Amino acid sequence: MNLTHKNLLFKRSLGRKILFTSFLFCFFNPYVYSLHTSAKSAVAICADSWDIIWSKNEDQKLPMASTTKIMTSLLALEEAAIFGNRDIEITEEMIKVEGTSMGLRAGDVVSLEALAQGMLLPSGNDAANAAAISVCGSIEKFLEKMNERAKQIGMKNTNFCTPSGLDYGDHHSTALDMAILGAYAMENENFAKIVSKRYATVNFSSKKIKYKNHNKLLKFYKYCRGIKTGFTKLAGRCLVSCSVKDGIMVVVVTLDAPDDWNDHIAIYDYSFDNISTEIFNDLDYRNEIEIKNGDIDKIKVKGSTSSSRTFSNKSKPKITRKVDIPDKLDAPIKKGQCIGKIKYFHNDKVIAENLIVSDQNVNVRKKMNFFGPIFNFIKNIFVGTINFVKNIFN
């Protein structure tokens, strides 16, 4: 066997070993996984930490169709919670909109919460317009409110041009931004309750209508808890959903995905197998803080809570911890009173907070009157004299 032939056999043998090793690495390594989805853009995040579990073009700006109504309905529900779930009389201006509808007619009277249901289940564009005008007086002012809230919660690549999601102007978002919005919206109990329903009955002033939720993932995937579908010719099929398994919530978004139901199920199957929970326990925290005008000079404080957050197994989250307590406290203070927090940050976002409470009562120091110091002086002399006499005779 000549040298050239030996080299050839060696290269073939080495190539087989490399191929076999690569196969084993991919097979046994949970981080090496390729999801094949129909979506142009997609992402899965942990709802509590916003940590990305899996993504595909997650920052690509695309139209998001009626998933826009997540923001619109959330603002309407917040308005109802703060100022009351008032009744809205529907006008012609409110229902001058094309596309899907909850069947509003001029003269109908429905509540703000009913409009939110009409947006989130049958995806009524009429409900979105009616809510926008009711909350802010005009669609233009409501759009300002939508975009302002988007910035506040960390949606960096979103521009709302309609409250319904119809294709108009530079109306766009990203899969990641919509996932952040979905996670944020699910913190609202009323919103979460509505999107979890497959059917809902809405009360009008003179009738009742039962609506079916367009989100079929509630039927197809047992862990699904909502959120919202969307479709236009320009945007394609869009879906923001969330699922809860073993107490952990994951939010998945697909934009322009012809096979979105199956896409979401596949992404969830991967996501729940590739996340873990981190515990933030501050029950052992102890400290002392100086007291002003108290009957003691320092008060003992302690950590009173613990919390947890979920992260992707692929990432090693850089978490920073900050103890936020004052240098001094004013009396009075009750035992168990919250006097500070221990905060945990991930990507400049507060992901967990534990409370710091007082471990004792502190009363206000009693103020002495003008004669107080004189009285104490005479008292000390008198007590000292008595003690001196006792010592002599003893």
C-alpha positions in Angstrom: 0.0 0.0 0.0 1.5 3.3 -1.1 1.6 6.5 1.0 -1.0 8.2 -1.0 -3.5 5.3 -0.5 -2.7 5.3 3.3 -3.4 9.1 3.5 -6.7 8.6 1.7 -7.8 5.9 4.1 -6.8 8.0 7.1 -8.8 11.0 5.8 -11.9 8.8 5.2 -11.6 7.3 8.7 -11.1 10.8 10.3 -14.1 12.1 8.3 -16.3 9.2 9.6 -15.2 9.9 13.2 -15.9 13.7 12.8 -19.3 12.9 11.3 -20.2 10.4 14.0 -19.1 12.8 16.8 -21.1 15.6 15.2 -24.1 13.3 15.1 -23.8 12.4 18.8 -23.3 16.1 19.8 -26.4 17.2 17.9 -28.4 14.2 19.2 -27.6 14.6 22.8 -27.1 18.3 23.1 -30.4 20.0 23.9 -29.1 23.4 22.7 -28.6 22.2 19.1 -32.1 22.1 17.7 -33.6 23.3 14.4 -37.2 24.3 14.3 -38.8 24.4 10.8 -41.7 26.9 10.8 -43.7 28.5 8.1 -43.3 31.9 9.7 -41.4 34.8 8.2 -40.7 35.9 11.7 -41.2 34.1 15.1 -40.1 34.1 18.7 -40.7 32.3 22.0 -40.0 34.0 25.3 -40.3 33.3 29.0 -43.3 35.4 30.1 -41.8 36.5 33.4 -38.3 37.3 32.4 -38.8 38.1 28.6 -35.7 35.8 28.0 -35.7 34.5 24.4 -36.0 30.7 24.2 -36.0 30.5 20.4 -36.3 33.0 17.5 -36.3 33.5 13.8 -36.0 37.1 12.4 -37.5 38.3 15.7 -36.6 41.9 15.0 -37.8 42.1 11.5 -40.4 44.9 11.1 -43.7 43.5 9.7 -47.4 44.3 9.7 -49.1 42.4 12.6 -52.8 42.6 11.6 -55.4 42.2 14.3 -52.8 41.2 17.0 -52.8 45.0 17.3 -56.0 44.6 19.3 -54.0 43.3 22.2 -52.9 46.8 22.9 -56.3 48.4 22.1 -58.3 46.1 24.3 -55.8 46.3 27.1 -56.0 50.1 27.2 -59.8 49.9 27.1 -59.8 47.4 30.1 -57.4 49.6 32.0 -59.7 52.6 31.4 -62.7 50.5 32.7 -60.8 49.5 35.8 -59.7 53.1 36.7 -62.8 55.1 35.7 -65.5 52.4 35.7 -66.9 50.0 33.1 -69.1 52.7 31.6 -71.7 52.1 28.9 -70.8 53.4 25.4 -73.5 54.5 22.9 -72.3 53.5 19.5 -72.2 56.2 16.8 -71.9 56.1 13.0 -68.4 57.4 13.2 -67.3 54.4 15.4 -68.5 51.7 13.0 -67.2 53.2 9.7 -64.6 50.5 9.3 -64.1 47.5 7.0 -63.2 44.0 7.8 -64.2 41.7 10.7 -66.9 43.0 13.0 -68.7 42.2 16.2 -71.9 43.6 14.6 -72.2 47.0 16.3 -74.9 49.3 15.0 -75.4 53.0 15.6 -77.5 53.4 18.8 -76.3 50.2 20.4 -75.2 50.6 24.0 -72.3 48.4 25.3 -69.7 48.6 28.0 -66.0 49.1 27.5 -65.4 45.6 28.7 -67.9 44.3 26.1 -65.9 46.1 23.4 -62.7 44.4 24.7 -64.5 41.1 24.3 -65.6 42.0 20.8 -62.0 42.8 19.9 -60.4 39.7 21.4 -62.8 37.0 20.4 -64.5 37.8 17.0 -61.8 40.4 16.3 -64.2 43.3 15.7 -62.6 46.2 13.9 -65.8 48.2 14.9 -65.1 47.4 18.5 -61.6 48.7 18.2 -62.6 52.0 16.7 -65.4 52.4 19.2 -63.1 51.8 22.1 -60.5 54.2 20.7 -63.0 57.1 20.3 -64.6 56.3 23.7 -61.3 56.4 25.6 -59.5 59.3 24.0 -62.2 61.2 22.0 -60.6 60.4 18.6 -58.6 57.6 16.9 -55.7 60.0 16.4 -55.3 60.7 20.2 -55.8 57.0 21.0 -52.9 56.1 18.6 -50.7 58.4 20.5 -51.6 56.6 23.7 -50.9 53.2 22.1 -47.5 54.3 20.9 -46.6 55.9 24.2 -47.5 52.7 26.1 -45.5 50.6 23.6 -42.4 52.6 24.4 -43.0 52.4 28.1 -43.1 48.6 28.2 -40.1 48.1 26.0 -41.5 47.7 22.5 -38.6 49.3 20.5 -39.7 48.6 16.9 -43.4 49.2 16.8 -45.5 51.9 15.2 -49.3 51.8 15.6 -51.3 53.5 12.8 -54.7 51.9 13.4 -56.4 50.6 16.6 -57.7 47.6 14.7 -54.6 46.4 12.8 -55.9 47.1 9.3 -53.1 47.8 6.8 -52.6 51.5 6.8 -49.6 53.7 6.7 -46.4 52.5 8.4 -48.3 50.2 10.7 -45.7 47.6 11.9 -44.2 45.7 14.8 -41.8 42.7 15.3 -42.3 39.2 16.7 -40.2 40.1 19.8 -42.2 43.4 20.4 -45.5 41.5 20.1 -44.2 38.8 22.5 -43.4 41.5 25.0 -46.8 43.0 24.6 -48.4 39.6 25.0 -46.5 38.9 28.2 -47.4 42.3 29.5 -51.1 42.0 28.7 -51.4 38.7 30.4 -50.5 40.4 33.7 -53.9 42.0 33.5 -56.3 39.6 35.1 -59.4 40.7 33.2 -57.5 40.5 29.9 -56.2 37.0 30.7 -59.7 35.9 31.6 -61.2 37.1 28.4 -58.6 35.6 26.0 -58.8 32.2 27.7 -62.5 31.8 26.7 -63.5 29.8 23.6 -66.9 31.5 23.8 -68.3 34.6 25.4 -71.7 36.2 25.6 -71.8 40.0 25.3 -74.7 42.0 26.7 -76.0 44.8 24.6 -78.7 47.2 25.9 -81.5 45.3 24.1 -79.9 41.9 23.2 -77.3 39.3 23.9 -74.8 37.9 21.4 -72.6 34.8 21.8 -69.2 35.1 20.1 -66.7 32.4 19.3 -63.0 33.0 19.8 -60.9 32.9 16.6 -58.0 31.4 18.4 -58.3 27.7 17.6 -55.1 27.0 19.6 -57.3 27.0 22.7 -58.8 23.8 21.3 -55.7 22.3 19.6 -53.1 22.7 22.4 -54.2 21.8 26.0 -51.7 24.2 27.6 -52.9 27.3 25.7 -54.3 30.2 27.6 -54.9 32.8 24.8 -54.1 35.4 23.2 -55.0 36.8 19.7 -55.1 36.0 16.0 -54.7 38.3 13.0 -54.9 38.3 9.2 -54.7 40.7 6.3 -53.6 40.1 2.8 -50.4 42.2 3.4 -49.6 40.7 6.9 -50.6 37.1 6.3 -51.6 34.9 9.2 -50.4 36.4 12.5 -50.7 34.8 15.9 -49.7 35.8 19.5 -50.3 33.0 22.0 -49.4 32.0 25.5 -49.3 28.6 27.2 -48.8 27.5 30.8 -47.2 24.2 31.7 -46.1 23.3 35.3 -46.8 26.8 36.3 -44.5 28.3 33.7 -45.9 30.7 31.1 -44.3 30.9 27.6 -45.4 33.4 24.9 -45.0 32.6 21.2 -45.5 34.9 18.2 -45.5 34.1 14.5 -45.9 36.7 11.8 -46.8 35.8 8.3 -47.1 32.1 9.0 -49.4 30.0 6.8 -49.2 27.0 9.2 -49.4 29.0 12.4 -51.3 26.5 14.6 -48.7 23.7 14.0 -45.9 26.2 14.2 -46.9 27.3 17.7 -47.3 23.7 18.9 -43.9 22.8 17.7 -42.3 25.9 19.2 -44.0 25.2 22.6 -42.8 21.5 22.6 -39.3 22.8 22.2 -39.6 25.7 24.6 -41.0 23.8 27.6 -38.1 21.3 27.2 -35.5 24.0 27.1 -36.2 26.3 30.1 -35.4 26.3 33.7 -36.4 28.3 36.8 -34.1 30.4 39.0 -35.0 31.1 42.6 -34.3 34.5 44.2 -34.5 33.9 47.9 -33.9 36.8 50.3 -35.5 35.4 53.5 -32.0 35.4 55.1 -31.4 39.1 54.5 -30.7 41.1 57.6 -29.7 44.8 58.2 -30.0 47.8 60.4 -31.2 51.3 59.5 -30.7 54.5 61.5 -33.9 56.0 63.0 -34.7 59.7 63.4 -36.9 60.9 66.3 -37.4 57.3 67.5 -37.3 55.7 70.9 -34.4 53.6 69.6 -31.4 54.7 67.4 -31.5 51.8 64.9 -34.1 49.4 63.6 -33.6 45.8 62.5 -34.9 44.9 59.1 -35.2 41.6 57.2 -36.1 40.1 53.9 -39.6 38.8 53.8 -40.2 37.3 50.4 -38.7 35.1 47.7 -39.5 34.9 44.0 -38.6 33.0 40.9 -38.1 33.6 37.1 -37.7 31.4 34.1 -34.9 31.5 31.6 -33.8 29.6 28.4 -31.3 26.8 29.1 -29.2 28.2 26.2 -28.5 31.5 27.9 -26.6 32.3 31.0 -28.5 35.3 32.2 -26.5 38.2 33.6 -28.5 39.1 36.6 -27.6 42.0 38.9 -28.9 42.5 42.4 -29.6 45.8 44.1 -30.7 46.5 47.7 -32.9 49.5 47.7 -33.3 50.8 51.3 -33.1 54.4 52.8 -30.2 55.5 54.9 -32.5 56.8 57.6 -36.1 56.3 58.6 -38.6 58.5 60.5 -40.5 57.1 63.4 -43.0 55.7 64.0 -42.6 52.3 62.3 -44.6 49.2 62.7 -43.2 45.7 62.7 -43.7 44.1 59.3 -43.9 47.5 57.6 -42.3 47.5 54.1 -39.3 49.8 54.1 -37.4 48.7 51.0 -36.9 46.2 48.2 -34.2 43.9 46.8 -34.4 44.1 43.0 -33.0 41.8 40.4 -32.2 43.1 36.9 -31.8 41.3 33.6 -31.1 43.3 30.4 -31.8 46.5 32.3 -35.3 45.2 33.2 -36.5 44.5 36.7 -37.4 40.8 36.6 -37.9 40.1 40.3 -38.4 42.0 43.6 -38.4 40.9 47.2 -39.6 43.0 50.1 -37.6 44.2 53.1 -39.7 44.8 56.2 -39.0 46.1 59.7 -38.4 43.5 62.4 -39.6 45.6 65.3 -41.8 48.4 66.3 -40.4 51.9 66.7 -42.2 54.7 68.6 -41.7 58.4 68.4 -39.3 59.7 71.0 -41.2 61.7 73.7 -40.3 65.4 73.7 -39.3 66.9 77.0 -40.8 70.2 78.1 -38.8 73.2 79.3 -38.6 71.9 82.9 -37.7 68.4 81.8 -34.0 68.7 81.9 -34.1 70.5 85.3 -36.4 67.9 86.7 -34.1 65.1 85.5 -31.1 66.9 87.0 -32.7 67.2 90.4 -34.0 63.6 90.2 -30.5 62.3 89.5 -29.0 64.2 92.4 -31.8 63.0 94.8 -31.4 59.3 93.7 -27.6 59.6 93.9 -27.8 61.1 97.5 -30.1 58.2 98.6 -27.8 55.6 97.2 -24.8 57.3 98.9 -26.5 57.3 102.3 -27.5 53.6 101.9 -23.9 52.7 101.1 -22.6 54.5 104.3 -25.0 52.7 106.6 -24.6 49.4 104.9 
